[in-house]
Amino acid sequence: MSDTHELIRIACDAIGVGNSDTDWKIVPTEHAEMFEEKAPSLAQNLRGSRPRGLAEMYEEWNAKAVRARDNFKNTVSKADIAVFGTASLGALLLVSGGLQVLLGVSGPWVVRAIGLLGVISSGLAVMWLNQLQGGALSKRWAEERAKAEAKRLAYFKTVMEEAKEAPLDQLLALEYTRRFLLDNQIDYFKDRGGEHENAAGAALRTSTRAVFVSSSFTAIAGALSMWRPEFAVVAAVGVIASAYAALAVSRSAVSQDRKNADRYLAAEYELKERRLDLDTYRQKTASGENGAVQEFFEPIFLTLQADHRAFLSEAEQRELAIGNMEKRLDAAKEALKKKSASEGDLATP
């Protein structure tokens, strides 16, 4: 049992490899039962009042953060779609105005219906944007997520601090934190970074294609209108395509896809670099070197804390994206107002 390699083998075997689907959960009671047979001293540690208390606080703040995130994302998505709808309905007014002859007696009613839908759409957009800003939904989400993550780090620090000084007990604390914090965070940064990378690329492709469609149909409308003036309505397709390009860019900006992809990649790289030293610190811990476990994880905690601070700062960037959404809405409302007045004159007998 005094052999360091044997101690390391026992600790690694007791804790096992990670499961990214479930290891993010902090459930000391369940973990204590899981390790009761192979790591009874760790199980006793996890049943302590402080680890259990911190885990409960994390669960509380994590639940609040999830609700705040869902509330923010649902509200901003609805606002973005309503802004797009307002701009598109303004374009449809242009179409309806150019098709009055074909529409016949129903023409004025079509114009009024589209105008009414535009008013409703813009009203909904204003309502949801006011909810976002008046309720500080982005800031609330960031703050509650930061509080939850702070409790999570405190939990793992406590598990390490309250482990007994015997090398095996220290190794069990090392392997436990390795599995449920280090390995899980590496998997998280890799997966989420990839998701944001894909989303950023998709937004760029979508917006680029939409801009191409917009410029093409605008040019086509200009050429056709010189032959038949009524063909100017083709430009409406360009307006809708331009609004869709703005929608794609806005969604990516609110999600901070490009920035998050880069941030998660950098954090993943730092954690993987530190993990290369794991065997060295296993040996130090097994040899009875005091403080080796905390020394190994200190840079990891610093990396995660820096990531949390970066997440907090992104709330300002999301607010800027919401501000740009307001500007798009103002422009769409103004265009809708002018077209409504113009088409209303045409529709008046």
N, C-alpha and C positions, 0 to 999 in steps of 0.2 A: 504493500500500500504506500510505502515511502517513495517509491519510484515515481519521478515526476511524469514520465510518459504514461504510466498507468493511471495516475490521477487525472491527467488530461483526457485520456480515453474514457474513463468513468463519467466525467462531467459532460463530455460531448455526447456520449451515448444516452445519458439521462435527459438532456434537454432536446436533442434531436435537431433535425433540419426544419426550416420554416415553412409556413403555409401562408402565402401572401393574401389569400382570400379571407382568412380568419385571424391572423396574428396581429392585425391592427387594433383589435379589441383589447381593452385593458380589463381583464376579469380575474382578479387575484384569487377569488374563491374557486373558480373553475380550474385555474392554473395550479392551485394548491392540491386539488384532487388529482389532477393530471400527473403531478410529480411526487405524489405522496409515497409511492413505492420506491422509486429510484433516487429521489432527492428529498428525504424527509425534513432535513434542516432548512432547505429552501421553501418547502411547503409551510413550515412553521413561520418563516420570515414573512411570507406572503399573507399569512393570516393575521399579521400584526395590525394594530389599530391605525397606524399612520399609512401604510400602503393601501389598506382598504379604504381609508378616508379619502386619500388622494384620488384613488380610482373612482370613487363615487362622485367626487367633485369634477373629475374629467368627464364622466358620463353625462353629468348635468350640463356642463358647458358645451360639450360636443353636441348634445341634442339641441341646445339653443342655437348653436352655430349652423347646424344642418337646416333648421327651420328658417333661420335668417337668410341663409344662402338660397334656399328654394323660393322664399318670398321675393328676394331681390331678382333672381333669374326669371321667374315667372312674370313679374311686373315689367321688367325691362324688355322682355321678349314681346309682350303684348303692346307696349308703347312703340317699339320699333316697327311692328307690323302695322299698327294704326297710322304711323307716319308714312309708311310705304303706301298704305291704302289711300291716304289723303292725296298724295302726289299722283297716284294712278287714276283716281277718280277725276282729278283735274284734267288729265290727259284724255279721259273718256268724254269729258265735256267738249273737248276740241273735236273729237270724232263725231259726237252727236250733232254738233253745230254744222258740220260739213255734210251730214246725211239727212238734213231736214226734208229735202225733196223725196228721198226714198222712204223716209219714215212716215211721211204724209201727216194725217191728223194726229197720230200718236207722237209726233216729234216733240211738241212742247211738253208733253207729259214725261217723255224720256229725259229731257233736259232737267225738268224739275226733280225727277226721281234721283238722278245722278247728283244734282246739287245738294239734295237733302242727305243722301248717303255721305257725301263729302263733309257736310257739317257734322254729322254724327261721328264719322271717323276722326275728324280733327278734335272734336270734343272729348272723345275717349282718349286720344293721345295726350291731350292736356291733362286730363284726370290722372292717367298713369304716371306721367312725368312729374306731376305734383306729388304723387305718393312717393316716388323715388327720392325726390329732393326734400320734401317736407318731413318724411319719415327717416331720412338719412339711412336708407336701407343698405347701401354699400358700406358705409362706415360701421354700421351695427354688425353686419356680417363679419367684417375684418376684425373688429374688436373682440367679438365673442369667439371667433376661431383662435385668435391669439391667446385668449385666456385658457381655452381648452388645451392648446398645445403646451402652454407653460405648465399646466398641471400634469400633463403626460410626462414631460421631462423630469418634473419634480418626483414623480412616482418612481421612475427608474433610478434616479439618484438615491432615493430612500432605500430601495431594494439593495443597492450596492453598499450604502453606508451601514445598514443594519445587519448585513451578513456577518457571521462570526469570523474570527481572524484565522481559523484553520484553513490551510491551502485549498482543501476540497470545497469548503463553503465559499471561499472567495472565487474559485473556479466556476462554481455553479451560478453565482451572481453574474460573473463575466459572460458565461454562455447564455444565460437567460436574457440578459440585456442585448447580447449579440443577436439572438434570434428575434426577439419581439420588438427591438428598436432598430438596430443597425441594418440587419438584413431586410427587415420590413420596409424601412425608409428607402433603401436602395431600390427595391422593387417598385415602391410607390413613385419615386422620382423618374425611374425608367419608363413606367407605364404612362404616367400623366404627362411626362415630357413628350413622349411619342404622340399622345392624343392631341396635345396642343400644337405640335409640329405639323401633324396631318391637317388639323383645323385651320392653321395659318395658311398652309399651302392651298387648301380647298377654297378659302376665302379669296386668296389672290387670283386663283384661276377663274372663279365665278365672277368676280368683279371685272377682270380683264375681258372676259367674253361678253359680259353685259355692256361694257363700254364700247366694245367693237360693234355690237348690235345697235347701240344707241347712235353712234356716229354714222354707221352705214345707213340706217333708216332716215336719219336727219338729212343726209346727202341725197338719198333717193327721193325723199319728199320734196326737197328743193328743186330737183331736176324735173320731177313729174308735174309740179305745180306750174311750171312755165308752159306746159302743154295743156293741162287741165287744172285750173285753180283748186277744184274740190279735192284733188289728190294731196293737198297739203296736210290732210288729216293723217296721212301715213306717218307724219312726224310724231304722232302720239305714241307709236310703238317705241320710238327712240326715247321719249320722255319716261315711259314705264321701265324700259331697260336701264336707263340712267338711275332711276329710283331704286331698282333692284340691286344695282352695283353698290349704291350707297348703303342699302340694307346689309349686304354681305360684309362690307367693310366695317360697318357699325357693330355688327354682332361680334366680329373678331376683335375689335377694339375694346368692347366691354369685357370680353373674356380674357383680354390681354394675352392672346395666343402666342404671338411672336416672342414677347418678353418672357412669358412663363416657360416656353419651350427652352429658351436659352438659360433661364435661371435654374430650371430643374436639371438640365444637362450638366451645368456647372456643379450643382450640389451632389448629383450622382457621382461625378468624377472625383470630388473631394472625399466622399465617403468610401468609394472603392479604393482610393489611394491609401486611406487610413487602414482599411481592412487588410491590406497587404502585411501590416505589422501584427496581425492577430496572433500568429504562432509565437512570435517573440514574446508577447505579453502573456500568452498562456504559459510559457516556460518560466517567466518571471514570477507569475502568480503561483504556479505549482512549486516553485522553489522557496516560497514564503516571503517574497519581497513585498513589504508593506506599501500600500497605495498604488500598486501596479494597475489594478482594475480601473480606479478613478483616473489615473494618468492616461490610460489607453482611450477612455471615452471623453476626456476633456475636449479635444479638438472636434469630436463628433457633436458634442453639445453646442459648441461655438458655431459650427456650420448650420445646425438646425435652428439655432436662435437667430442667426443672420438671415436665414430663409424666412423666418417668421416676421422679422422686421421689414424685409422686402415686400412681403405680402401686405403688411399694413400700409406701406407707402403706395401700393397699387390702388388703394381706394381713391387717391387723388386723380390717378389716370382714368379710372372708371367714371369719375365725376366729369372730367373733361369730355369723355365720349358721350355722356348724357347731355352735356351742354351743346355738343355738335348736333345731337339729335333734335334738340329744341330749335336750333337754327334751321335745320332741314324742315321742321314742321312749320316754322314761321314762313319760310319761302313757299312751301306747298299751300298754306292757307291763303297767302297773298295771291298766288297764281289761280287758285280755285275761285277766289273772290272776283278777280278780274274776268275770268272766263264765264263765271255764272252771270255777271252783269252783261257781258257781251252776248252770250247765248240767250239770255233772257230777253234781250232786245229783239233778237232774231225770231224767237219763239212767240213774241207778242203779235197777235193778229193786227 
